[in-house]
Structure formats: structure tokens, C-alpha cells
């Protein structure tokens, strides 16, 4: 198995509902992608009532692939449309 995490801070005025909607739409497609054992989405919305005062909007994803070859195929392929 091989794992990867990436994340990015988003602008303070970014509408985090866009992330939630995209994950709901695109997330299930990863269940069919060859060699992807897991993809987890991570998000933080600075406007939530329980967010710390210095919180920033954030989006990230954590992947686990069956093998290095599966990870390379995904990263070298046309996954941008996924």
C-alpha cells in the first residue's frame, strides 16, 4: 500500500459549500477508480461557530492505493476530470 495527503488553505471568503457539494458529487466515483483503496476528504470552514478565532478555510484529501503502480497510474492519468 501507498498513501498520500495533500491540502491547501483557501481564501477567507471562499464558499466552503462548494467543497461539500463537489465531494458529494465526485466522491463516490473514487470507489470505482482502479487501485484506490480509500480516499478521505478533509475540510475546515473558518465560519463555523466552533472554529478557533485564527482558523483558516482548508481543504485536503488523503488517499490510500493498493500499490505504487496504482498510485503512479492515478497521478499520471487524467484524474483531473474525476
Buried (B, 14 or more C-beta within 10 A) or exposed (E): EBEEEEEEEBEEEBEBEEBEEEBEEEBEEBEEBEBBBEBEBBBBBBEEEEEEEEBBBBBBBBBBBEEEEBBEBBEEEEEEEB
